[in-house]
Each structure stands twice: as C-alpha cells, then as structure tokens.
Amino acid sequence: MRVAPGADVDERAVIGAGSSVWHLAQVREDAVLGRDCVIGRGAYIGTGVRLGDNVKVQNYALVYEPAEVGDGAFIGPAAVFTNDHRPRSVDPDGKQKRAGDWHPVGVSVGEGASVGARAVCVAPVRIGRWAMVGAGAVVTADVPDFALVVGVPARRIGWVGRAGERLEPDAPGRWRCPETGEIYQEIDGKIVESAS
C-alpha cells in the first residue's frame, strides 16, 4: 500500500494490498478499497464506500457514499457519483440539514465498467458489468451490461465488449468484438457473452 504525502486517509478506512492513494485524495472512515486500487490526485472516496480489486478512480473524481464499485472498474477524471435524490441545504423551516435529516442513495458500478471523464451518475442508479459511460454523460437511469451510453441524459448508442471496443453486428442477434473476436448474443434487448 502506498499513501502519498498530503493524502488524507482515515484510520478506519481499509486499504487493500498494493493500492495507491495519491496527493490530496481523501478516503473517509469505513471506506473499503480492494487490492491494487489507484486513487488519483484530489479524488474523494466517501464514508463506507466499497471498491473492489483493481479499481482506478482518476484525479478529482467524487465517489459519495453509499457507492459500490466492482472489480476492475474505471472512474474517469472529475466524474461525480451523487447520493441525495432530493438535495437541500435546509429543511422547509430554514434549518440547516444534518446527517440524520436525509437518506443517502448510491451508485452501483459493475465489474469492468468504465465511467468517462466528467460524467455524472445521479443516484440511485446502476452501471452494468463492462458498460461504458461516455465523457460528460449524465446518467439518470440504469445502464445495462455491455451498453455504451452517451449524452444528457445518457442514452444507449451501442454495445461494447470486455476490451472496450464497440461491438459489430455478426448475424441477427449476434455481435462480435473487432479486437478480440469474442461473440456476444443479444437476447430480449440485453447482451450476454456467448459460450461459443
């Protein structure tokens, strides 16, 4: 484990072997980082956030609790995971809200998924396994496994494989990765990896 000078890692955070936390990053209490994670400069990992193994959180990304991020996921520079469905600084009487005055909701990111630079994921939302969220997208609805989504609000424009390449049609209901040759099946509007 490597914690750079100037990083703020709470003593109650759990940092997995081989992980790195860079300058000005903050990892809050009860956060759990798996093995070989990289937390970039100025990134924020909220209280109780859980990251799997081999997760990269790039510079200045904000991952608010109660987010959960699967193994091998990528969170791009300055991406934001929100956690309040109806944010307000004060209650209807004008009193400042405190921790117990709201119920946090989280963003869930599946294994191998990528969230592009400056994307915003508006909780509660789930990013599926191996999905790719384009830079600057605003995700307001769940993203299926292997989906490629872009825009504001984010919408699906295609499918991607494990290599991150856009899948190409191979036959009706069948897609192929141009980089690896892997075959994927489309069943009921969802992509699954083919056994053959």
C-alpha positions in Angstrom: 0.0 0.0 0.0 1.2 3.5 -0.9 -0.3 6.7 0.6 1.3 9.8 -0.9 2.2 12.8 1.3 -0.8 15.1 1.6 -3.4 12.4 1.1 -6.0 12.1 3.9 -6.8 8.5 4.7 -8.9 7.9 7.8 -7.5 5.4 10.2 -10.8 3.4 10.0 -10.5 3.0 6.2 -9.4 -0.4 4.9 -6.9 -0.1 2.1 -6.0 -3.4 0.2 -2.5 -4.6 -0.5 -0.8 -2.9 -3.5 -3.2 0.0 -3.6 -2.1 3.6 -4.0 -3.7 6.8 -2.8 -2.2 9.9 -4.4 -1.7 13.5 -3.3 -4.7 15.5 -1.9 -7.0 12.4 -2.2 -9.4 11.8 0.7 -10.5 8.3 1.8 -13.1 8.6 4.6 -13.9 6.4 7.5 -15.1 2.9 6.9 -14.3 3.0 3.2 -13.0 -0.3 1.9 -10.6 -0.4 -1.1 -9.7 -3.8 -2.6 -6.2 -4.9 -3.7 -4.3 -2.9 -6.3 -6.6 0.1 -6.5 -5.4 3.5 -7.6 -7.0 6.6 -6.1 -5.9 9.7 -8.1 -4.9 13.2 -7.0 -7.7 15.1 -5.3 -10.2 12.2 -5.6 -12.8 11.7 -2.8 -13.9 8.4 -1.5 -16.9 8.8 0.9 -17.7 7.2 4.2 -18.3 3.4 3.8 -17.8 3.4 0.0 -16.7 -0.1 -1.2 -14.3 -0.6 -4.1 -13.4 -4.0 -5.5 -9.9 -5.1 -6.6 -8.1 -3.3 -9.4 -10.3 -0.2 -9.4 -9.0 3.1 -10.8 -10.5 6.3 -9.5 -8.9 9.1 -11.6 -8.0 12.6 -10.5 -10.7 14.7 -8.8 -13.4 12.1 -9.1 -16.0 12.3 -6.3 -17.4 9.0 -5.1 -20.0 9.7 -2.4 -21.4 7.1 -0.1 -23.0 4.6 -0.3 -21.5 3.8 -3.7 -20.3 0.3 -4.5 -17.8 -0.3 -7.3 -17.0 -3.7 -8.7 -13.6 -5.3 -9.6 -11.7 -3.7 -12.4 -14.0 -0.7 -12.8 -12.7 2.7 -14.1 -13.9 6.0 -12.8 -12.7 8.8 -15.0 -11.3 12.2 -14.1 -13.7 14.5 -12.3 -16.6 12.0 -12.5 -19.3 12.5 -9.8 -21.4 9.9 -8.1 -24.3 11.7 -6.3 -26.0 10.4 -3.2 -29.1 12.5 -2.5 -32.2 12.1 -4.6 -33.7 15.4 -3.3 -30.7 17.6 -2.2 -31.4 20.6 0.0 -29.1 22.6 2.3 -32.0 23.4 4.6 -35.4 21.9 5.7 -38.7 23.6 4.9 -38.3 25.6 8.2 -35.0 27.0 7.1 -32.9 25.0 9.5 -29.7 23.5 8.1 -30.0 19.8 7.4 -27.8 17.4 9.4 -26.6 13.9 8.7 -29.8 12.3 10.0 -32.1 14.5 8.1 -31.8 12.6 4.8 -31.3 9.1 3.4 -28.4 8.6 1.1 -28.8 6.6 -2.0 -26.0 5.2 -4.0 -24.4 4.5 -7.4 -23.5 0.9 -8.1 -20.9 0.1 -10.8 -20.5 -3.5 -12.1 -17.3 -5.4 -12.8 -15.1 -3.9 -15.5 -17.4 -0.9 -16.2 -16.0 2.5 -17.2 -17.3 5.9 -16.3 -15.9 8.6 -18.5 -14.3 12.0 -17.6 -16.7 14.5 -16.0 -19.7 12.1 -16.2 -22.3 12.5 -13.5 -24.2 9.5 -12.2 -27.4 10.6 -10.4 -28.2 8.2 -7.7 -29.9 5.8 -7.3 -28.5 4.2 -10.5 -26.7 1.0 -11.5 -24.0 0.9 -14.2 -23.9 -2.7 -15.5 -20.9 -5.0 -16.0 -18.5 -3.9 -18.7 -20.7 -1.0 -19.7 -19.1 2.3 -20.8 -20.4 5.7 -19.9 -19.1 8.4 -22.3 -17.3 11.5 -21.1 -19.6 14.2 -19.9 -22.7 12.0 -19.9 -25.4 12.4 -17.2 -26.7 9.0 -16.1 -30.2 9.2 -14.7 -31.3 5.6 -15.4 -29.7 2.1 -15.0 -27.2 1.2 -17.7 -27.4 -2.5 -19.0 -24.3 -4.7 -19.0 -22.1 -4.0 -22.0 -24.0 -0.9 -23.0 -22.3 2.2 -24.5 -24.2 5.3 -23.3 -23.6 9.0 -24.0 -25.3 12.4 -23.7 -27.5 14.3 -21.4 -29.4 12.4 -20.3 -27.4 9.3 -21.2 -28.8 7.0 -23.8 -27.6 3.8 -25.3 -25.9 4.2 -28.7 -24.4 0.7 -29.0 -22.7 -2.2 -27.2 -19.1 -2.7 -26.1 -17.2 -5.8 -25.3 -14.8 -6.5 -22.5 -12.0 -4.8 -24.5 -14.0 -1.6 -24.6 -14.4 -1.7 -28.4 -17.8 -1.1 -29.9 -19.3 -4.4 -30.9 -20.1 -5.0 -34.6 -23.1 -6.9 -35.9 -22.1 -10.5 -36.8 -25.6 -12.1 -37.6 -29.1 -11.4 -36.4 -29.0 -11.2 -32.6 -25.2 -11.8 -32.6 -22.4 -9.3 -32.1 -18.6 -9.6 -32.4 -15.7 -7.7 -30.8 -13.4 -6.4 -33.6 -10.4 -6.6 -31.3 -10.8 -10.0 -29.6 -13.2 -11.8 -31.9 -15.4 -12.7 -28.9 -19.0 -13.3 -29.7 -22.0 -11.8 -27.8 -25.7 -12.6 -28.1 -28.5 -10.1 -27.9 -31.4 -11.6 -26.0 -34.5 -9.5 -25.2 -32.6 -6.3 -25.7 -29.7 -7.3 -23.5 -26.2 -8.5 -24.3 -24.7 -11.7 -22.9 -21.4 -13.3 -23.6 -21.7 -16.3 -25.9 -20.5 -19.7 -24.7 -19.1 -20.4 -28.2 
